[in-house]
Every structure is written in C-alpha cells, then in structure tokens.
Amino acid sequence: MNRLSRVRATAYAKLTLSLRVLGLRNDGYHEIEALTVSIGQPHDVVEVSAVPHPGGVSFEVEGESEHVPQGMDNLAARAAEDVMLRAGRSGHGVKLLLRKRIPAGAGLGGGSADAAATLVAVRKLLVLDLTDDDLLDVAAGLGSDVPFCFRGGAAWMRGRGERLEPVELRSGLLFLVAIPPFRLATSDVYAAWDELGGPESTRRVEARGPVVRLVEELGNDLEPAAEAVEPGMVDFRRALESAAGRPALMAGSGSAYVVPLDRGDDAAGLAESVSRRLRVPVAGASSTTVGVRVGS
C-alpha cells in the first residue's frame, strides 16, 4: 500500500441552535443542554504532511489568524500530538498547516472543528490503527466540543458537551452567519454568566422547518452574559435583525449571530445584501451531515 505524503480535511463550523446552561459543576465546567448542527460555511482546511525530521508536530496557520493560538497552544496541534501518542507513533514527524476561515472568538467552534479534522487527517496520513471510538476518546480529552465536531451532523450535547445524542435532522437547513468586528473569549462569557447569578435568556426565536420537531423556540442562556462582556452585541444584533428582516440568535458564546432562514430563501443573495449594509462578513450557510470531510 502506498503511503500518502499529504492529507487535507475540511473542518465545518458548529452552530448552536439552542443552549441552556444548567449550572456550574464540581469539576469547574458548566452543565449544558445544547442542540447543535454542523454548517458548511465558514469552514477551515487542515493540511497534514509527513516529514522525515524532526519528529513531532510543526504548526503553521494562514488566513483568519487573529486570536488563534500558535504552536502547541493550538488545539489542532495538540490533537495531532495526542492521536500519535495514542497510536504509539509519537516519534513520527507531521507538519500541520491550518487555513483559517472560521474566526476565533465567534462562538462557531472553530478550534474544536480544527482539532477534530486533525484527528481524522493524521489517522489517514499515518495509517493509524485507531477506530472512530478511539478517536472520540482522544477528542473528549481535548475539549468539550471536539466530539461533536468529530461526529458532526445534528445532536443534543449534554454534560459539559461531551455526551452526544444524535438526532434526525435533514441537511440543507439555511442560515445567515454574521461576524461582528469584535470577538469574545468563551471563558470570559461563562465567568460573566456566573457573576450575573446564572441568568436564563429571556429572548426567544421561533424555530423553523424540521427543527420544530426537536424544539419549538431557540434561545441562548449565554446571551445576557455576552452582552455584559461586550455591550456592542445588542446594537449589532438589532442592526442585523433590521437588515435581514427576521430575528437573530447568538452563536454559542458569541460573538457571531445567526439568522435562521426558510427553505427556498436566497441565502447567498441575502448574505451579500446584509453584509453590504452592515459592512461586516456575512455568510449564507447550510447544515451538513458531517463535521469533517477528508480528502487527500
């Protein structure tokens, strides 16, 4: 069998349609219940190459690199190291190139998506004798969102996020994803949620299409905390709702906002119109059945 010298994997963003924060756990994490789906835009590309020396992982990032951790502080680099260690192949040399399009600090799970894509790509590159369950175990050790990003599709996330309950939800659900000119750190938003006494979001967005079978209203309990950390969130959401003509939902811990669309809407045309009006990046996105797509 000819061994590959390079493998590319597409890492799809994670979109949180409903997020309930149930409280602070004894281990320092927060107990959550979240309905999440994978979306095709924006997405990152992870490219891994085998190198004769040095051993271990070298890392480089291109594109939307602002606020992206560098070197072995990056979750994708740690994923490459951990999966090789799990397979007993830590002496191999792997070069990791990350082409970023999912902005960091937007609540779209970009770092977790990159880590999940790296696990799959390194397994294929080095022909590692690891099952999907093995990779899921490595994923859970890397971060709460990585198991979902590895499996992709649609699921309820429970516990700290590592417990997944896949749900039937057709692909092709349409959304606008709007990126404001500021970013939020997840740790800061959760800290604000604790300081505010654990508020529930009072704002609800009506679910559309087949999502109604799973949850009637969409909401995000982290929204009040995100608005406390960055008051500009409120004005941005209102401007987005005015430009799109329909309500918006905060993505994850922010700062991105998402507008659910109806089947048949011109997502690309609406994204262009809203982007021009708000002067920020806006993508027309559709849900996918996978979190990672690997090629060679």
N, C-alpha and C positions, 0 to 999 in steps of 0.2 A: 504494500500500500504506500503510495506517495504521500509523504507528509506535507501539509500546507506550510507555506512560509508566512502567510498573512491571512487574517480573517477580519471581516467587517461585520459589525452588528448595529442595527438601528435600535435606539432606546426611546420608547414612547413615553410621553408625559402622563402623569397620574392626575386625574380630575376628581375632586371630592364633591359629590352631589349633595350629600347630607352629612353633617358632622355634629355629633352630640358628645360633649365632654362630660363624663360621669363623675369625675373626681380624681384626686391625687392618690396614687398607690403608695404602698410602703416602700417599694423599690425606687421611688423618685419619679417614675413615669406616670403618665395620666391614663386613666381608663377611658377608652373611647368606643363609640359605635359609629362607623362611617360607611356610607355607600360610595364606592369608588369605581371609576371606569378608566380604561386606557384610551388616550386620544392620539390621533396621528400627527397633529401639529400643535405646538412646535415639537421637534424631536432632535435628539443628539445622535451622533455616529461615533462609535467606539471602534478603533482600528488597532488590532494587536498583531505584532510581528515577532517571530523568533529571532534572537540574536545569539551568536556564538559566545560572546562575552561582553560585558561582565554578567555574572549570574544575578538573579533577582529581577526587580521591576524598575524600568526607567519610564518617566511620565512626562508628557507634553500636552498642552491644551491650546486650542485655537478657537477663534470666534468670540462668543459672548463670555469672555473670561473674567469680567469684573465680579468680585466677591467669590470667585471659585477657588477653593483651597488648592494649594500647589503641592507637588511632590507626594510623599507618602501620607500627607494630611488629607489627600483627596480620597473619597470613599471608593472610587473606581480602582485606584492604585492599591488600596488595601484589599479590595476584592480579589485582584489578581494574585496578590501575595498569599491571601488566606486559602484560595482554591488550590494553588500549587502546593501549599503546606499540607492541606487535607489529603491530596493525592500522593504525597511523598515525593514531590518533584520540585522542591524549593530551590534546588541548585540551577535550574534552567534560567536562561535569560529571556525576558519578554520586554519588548518596547511597546508602550501604550500611548496612542495618540487619541485625544478626545476632541472632537469637533463639536463645540457647544452652540446650541441654538435655544435650548431651554434656559431662560435666565435664572440665575441663582437668586434666592430670596423672594421668589414669586409664588410659592405655595403649590408648585406643579410637580414636585417630587423629582426634579432633575438629577440630583446627586444619587438618589436611590435607583433611578432608572439606569444611570450610567453603571452603577455597581452591578445591577442585575445583568445588563448586557455584557459586561466584562466577564462575569462568571461563565456565561454561555460561550463567549468567543474564545476564552482561554481553554475551556474544555475541548472545544473543537480543534483549536490550533495544536495543542499538545497531545490530543487523543487520550485524554484523562479517563481513567476507568471509574467514573463517578456517575451515579444515577441522578435523575431530577430531584429525588428526595434528598440525596446528599447535597446537591446544590441549594435546595431550600433550607437545609440545616445551616449551611455556611451563610446564606442570605440572612437568616434570622439573627445570626451573631453580628452581622454588620450594621443592621438598623431596622427599625420597626416597619418601614415602608418597603424595604427591599424584597421581602417575599411576595407582596402583591405585584410589584413591578416585574418580578421574575415570571409569575404566572400570567398576569395581565387579564384582559377581558373585563369582567364586572364581578364585584364581590362586596359582601359586607366584611369590614375589618373590625375585629373586636380585640379585647385585651388592650395591650399597648399598640396594637395594629398588626401583630404577628399572627393572630388567629383569623383565618380566612374562611368565609362561607361563600363559595362561588354561586352566582345567580344567573338565570337565563335572561339575557338582555341582548336584543339584536344589535349588530354593529350598524354603523352609519347614522347614529344619533348626532344631530348637528348643534354646534355651539360657536359663539364668538369668544375668543380669549384675548382680553385686553391687558396690556402690560403698562402700568403707570411708571412715571420717571423716578420712583423711589422703591427701595427693597426693604423687606422685613426679615429679621432673624427669627426662626421658629422658637428658639429658647426665650427670646425677649417677649414674644406674644404669649407663650404659656406662663411666663413669670407674671405678666400683667394680668392674665386670667386669674391666677392665684391671688394676687394683690387686690383684685376687684371683688373677691369673695366667690368666684366661680359662677359668673352670670350665664344665663341662657339667652340665646339670641331671641329678640322679640320680633325680628323681621323674618317673614316667610315668603318664599317664591313658589308659585303654583307649579307642580310637576307637570311635564308634558309627555305626550305619547305613551310608550310602553313603560316608562319609569313610574307611572301612576300605579301600576300593579304592585310595586315594591314600597313606595312611599308617596303619600298624597301631596306633601309640602316639602320643599327643600329649605334647609336652614343651616347656619354655621355658628355654633356656640363661641367660636373664637373671634367672631367679627367685633363685638364690643371691645375686646382686649386689643385687637389690631388697631382699631380706631383710637384707642387711648395711647398706643405707642406712636402712631402716625396719624394725627388729626386730618391730614390731607386725604385720607381714604374716603371720607364722607363726600367731599366735593367731587372727587374723581368718580365715585360710584354714581352720583347724581348726574354728572355730565355724561357718563356712559349710557345711563338709562334714557336720558333725553335724546341722545344721538341715535341709539338703537331702537327706541320706541317700545321698550319692554324691560322688565325687571332684571337685575343682575345679582349674581351670587358670588361671594368671595371664595376664592380657590384655596383650600387648605388653610394654612396660617397666614395667607396673603403674601405678596401684595396684589397679585393678579385678580381680576374679576372676570366672571364667565357669564355669558348671556345664553340661556337655553333657547334654541330655535325650533321651529316646526319642520316636519318633513316637507320637502319641496321648497323651502326658503332658499334664496340665493345667498349662501353663506359667504362665498368669496366676494360677491359684489357688495354685500352689507359690510363686510370687514374692511374693504377698501374705503367705503364711504365714511364709516365711523373713524377709521384711522386718520383720514384726511381732516376730519372735523376736530378730533381731539389732539392730533399731532403726536400720537404715540403708536407703537406697534400693536396691531390687532390682527389676529389670525382667524380664518374660518376653519374650524376643526370638526372632525367626525370621530365617533368612537370606533375602536378596533377590538378584535377578539384576542389579540396577543399583546404582551408588554414588550417583547423583544423579537426582532426579526433578524435572523443571522444569515449571512451570505459568505462569500469567500473572495 
